[in-house]
Amino acid sequence: MIDLAARMLARLLLRMFGVTLVLVSLSFVMVEYLPGDIAFQVAAARYDVENVTPDVEAAVRRELGLDQPAVVRFGTWLGALAHGDLGRSVVTHQPVAAMLDAPLRRTLLLVALSIPISVAFGIPLGLWLGRTPSGLTVAKLSGALASGTPTYVIGLLLVLIVSIKWNMLPSAGYGGAAFLVLPAATLALRGMVRIALFTAVCIAEALEHPSIGFARMKGLGETAVLVGHALPMSSTPIIAFVFATLAAHLEGTAVVEQLFAYPGLGKLLVDSVLARDVPVMQACALVVGMLIVVCNTLAEFSVRLFDRRTRT
């Protein structure tokens, strides 16, 4: 079993390395084809539009390396990445790696709080809804409603109810545990509904398996059948889906952090795009993409490890 896991992990890590190269290239190309003249926009943000002369713009262009061919800039960026150098912000002139440290930890904390909530409520809810056809219908309708509701709408509703109407929690900012509740709850609610829907579908399919009928013939109660038989049969896809939900939470942090003025990696990414801070923009996109790749790799590894049908 250990050898099998090691071989599968090695293959997945090799594939992950290839995906990472593609991700690095996309991070560079994404910034390369942003609309407008980045050198002019950076110069305007620094010195005001009326003070931007051709000489000032040319100086900023040389500083950003935009006077060199794209191939040369890409090679320079790859070489710096290989040495762990993410460059310096063109706005604050601070090392990008240092700028990412605290926001990354805050984002990971937010996701680490939201995922257990989604799992703790989503799986039992899906287990309960998947028992009957009517419950499965409710799960599908709830899932469709949650998928069609933007994340910022969920966040605004929580602010209106919890912060404004009940005056229980701060609506925005960062300063302690209380400021984490609403952003984490916003991410957790969407994840909970997604996990509940997926679990309900898996449980409904598992209950149609012949072994379930045999378990009921032995006189087992419905709870024992669900927990002892249907849930273990569905555990592999549910575990994989939890990792996929983790990746979705990482994707959703930009909207949530911007909405709640939470100083995480997603907010830093949005702010860097607005400021045309190219090195910070590229680094944020690369780190978020890498985290999502890791989550997807863990999901695939869990499926391959526990589902014999996928072992090759």
LINBEL-V907926 format. One record per residue. N is the residue number from 1. RES is the residue in one letter. SS is DSSP state (a for helix, b for strand, c for the rest). BURIAL is 1 if it has 24 or more other ideal C-beta (glycine too) atoms within 12 Angstrom, else 0. Layout:
((N/RES/SS/BURIAL) (N/RES/SS/BURIAL))
//
This chain:
((1/M/c/0) (2/I/a/0) (3/D/a/0) (4/L/a/0) (5/A/a/0) (6/A/a/0) (7/R/a/0) (8/M/a/1) (9/L/a/0) (10/A/a/0) (11/R/a/0) (12/L/a/1) (13/L/a/0) (14/L/a/0) (15/R/a/0) (16/M/a/1) (17/F/a/0) (18/G/a/0) (19/V/a/0) (20/T/a/1) (21/L/a/0) (22/V/a/0) (23/L/a/1) (24/V/a/1) (25/S/a/1) (26/L/a/0) (27/S/a/1) (28/F/a/1) (29/V/a/0) (30/M/a/0) (31/V/a/1) (32/E/a/0) (33/Y/c/0) (34/L/c/0) (35/P/c/0) (36/G/c/0) (37/D/c/0) (38/I/a/1) (39/A/a/1) (40/F/a/1) (41/Q/a/1) (42/V/a/1) (43/A/a/1) (44/A/a/0) (45/A/a/1) (46/R/a/1) (47/Y/a/0) (48/D/c/0) (49/V/a/0) (50/E/a/0) (51/N/a/0) (52/V/c/0) (53/T/c/0) (54/P/a/0) (55/D/a/0) (56/V/a/0) (57/E/a/1) (58/A/a/0) (59/A/a/0) (60/V/a/1) (61/R/a/1) (62/R/a/0) (63/E/a/1) (64/L/a/1) (65/G/c/1) (66/L/c/1) (67/D/c/0) (68/Q/c/0) (69/P/c/0) (70/A/a/0) (71/V/a/0) (72/V/a/0) (73/R/a/1) (74/F/a/1) (75/G/a/0) (76/T/a/0) (77/W/a/1) (78/L/a/0) (79/G/a/0) (80/A/a/1) (81/L/a/1) (82/A/a/0) (83/H/c/0) (84/G/c/0) (85/D/c/0) (86/L/c/1) (87/G/c/1) (88/R/b/0) (89/S/c/1) (90/V/c/1) (91/V/c/1) (92/T/c/0) (93/H/c/0) (94/Q/c/0) (95/P/b/0) (96/V/a/1) (97/A/a/1) (98/A/a/0) (99/M/a/1) (100/L/a/1) (101/D/a/0) (102/A/a/0) (103/P/a/1) (104/L/a/1) (105/R/a/0) (106/R/a/1) (107/T/a/1) (108/L/a/1) (109/L/a/1) (110/L/a/1) (111/V/a/1) (112/A/a/0) (113/L/a/1) (114/S/a/1) (115/I/a/1) (116/P/a/0) (117/I/a/1) (118/S/a/1) (119/V/a/1) (120/A/a/0) (121/F/a/1) (122/G/a/1) (123/I/a/1) (124/P/a/1) (125/L/a/1) (126/G/a/1) (127/L/a/1) (128/W/a/1) (129/L/a/1) (130/G/c/1) (131/R/c/1) (132/T/c/0) (133/P/a/0) (134/S/a/0) (135/G/a/1) (136/L/a/1) (137/T/a/0) (138/V/a/1) (139/A/a/1) (140/K/a/1) (141/L/a/0) (142/S/a/1) (143/G/a/1) (144/A/a/0) (145/L/a/0) (146/A/a/1) (147/S/a/0) (148/G/a/0) (149/T/c/0) (150/P/c/0) (151/T/a/1) (152/Y/a/0) (153/V/a/0) (154/I/a/1) (155/G/a/1) (156/L/a/0) (157/L/a/0) (158/L/a/1) (159/V/a/1) (160/L/a/0) (161/I/a/0) (162/V/a/1) (163/S/a/1) (164/I/a/0) (165/K/a/0) (166/W/c/0) (167/N/c/0) (168/M/c/0) (169/L/c/1) (170/P/c/1) (171/S/c/1) (172/A/c/1) (173/G/c/0) (174/Y/c/1) (175/G/c/0) (176/G/c/0) (177/A/c/0) (178/A/a/0) (179/F/a/1) (180/L/a/1) (181/V/a/1) (182/L/a/1) (183/P/a/1) (184/A/a/1) (185/A/a/1) (186/T/a/1) (187/L/a/1) (188/A/a/1) (189/L/a/1) (190/R/a/1) (191/G/a/1) (192/M/a/1) (193/V/a/1) (194/R/a/1) (195/I/a/1) (196/A/a/1) (197/L/a/1) (198/F/a/1) (199/T/a/1) (200/A/a/1) (201/V/a/1) (202/C/a/1) (203/I/a/1) (204/A/a/1) (205/E/a/0) (206/A/a/1) (207/L/c/1) (208/E/c/0) (209/H/c/0) (210/P/a/0) (211/S/a/0) (212/I/a/1) (213/G/a/0) (214/F/a/0) (215/A/a/1) (216/R/a/0) (217/M/a/0) (218/K/c/0) (219/G/c/0) (220/L/c/0) (221/G/c/0) (222/E/a/0) (223/T/a/0) (224/A/a/0) (225/V/a/1) (226/L/a/1) (227/V/a/0) (228/G/a/0) (229/H/a/1) (230/A/a/1) (231/L/a/1) (232/P/a/1) (233/M/a/1) (234/S/a/1) (235/S/a/1) (236/T/a/1) (237/P/a/1) (238/I/a/1) (239/I/a/1) (240/A/a/1) (241/F/a/1) (242/V/a/1) (243/F/a/1) (244/A/a/1) (245/T/a/1) (246/L/a/1) (247/A/a/1) (248/A/a/1) (249/H/a/1) (250/L/a/1) (251/E/a/1) (252/G/a/1) (253/T/a/1) (254/A/a/1) (255/V/a/1) (256/V/a/1) (257/E/a/1) (258/Q/a/1) (259/L/a/1) (260/F/c/1) (261/A/c/1) (262/Y/c/1) (263/P/c/1) (264/G/c/1) (265/L/a/1) (266/G/a/1) (267/K/a/1) (268/L/a/1) (269/L/a/1) (270/V/a/1) (271/D/a/1) (272/S/a/1) (273/V/a/1) (274/L/a/0) (275/A/a/1) (276/R/c/1) (277/D/c/1) (278/V/a/1) (279/P/a/1) (280/V/a/1) (281/M/a/1) (282/Q/a/1) (283/A/a/1) (284/C/a/1) (285/A/a/1) (286/L/a/1) (287/V/a/1) (288/V/a/1) (289/G/a/1) (290/M/a/1) (291/L/a/1) (292/I/a/1) (293/V/a/1) (294/V/a/1) (295/C/a/1) (296/N/a/1) (297/T/a/1) (298/L/a/1) (299/A/a/1) (300/E/a/1) (301/F/a/1) (302/S/a/1) (303/V/a/1) (304/R/a/1) (305/L/a/1) (306/F/a/1) (307/D/c/0) (308/R/a/0) (309/R/a/0) (310/T/a/0) (311/R/c/0) (312/T/c/0))
//
